[in-house]
């Protein structure tokens, strides 16, 4: 999806590990610009709301 004119991606790992350091290192080694990199702080409530509002 696009956010403010920039491509936005969500990367999911196999477990709850923080992938930010590995993604940052890869982007840096490839000289890819990063606008934002953060860990998603999803709560049980947000997961439930997402499930019940899916079409």
C-alpha angles and dihedrals in degrees: 000000000000125000119189090338094309126105112254125201135186115210118196123197129205092256139008094288119136108250095182097097093051093046091048092050092050093048091048093049091050092042091237112159116238121203097182136359121180143149114250110244097204119174129206088252093054091048091050092048090050092051096049095046097051114114 
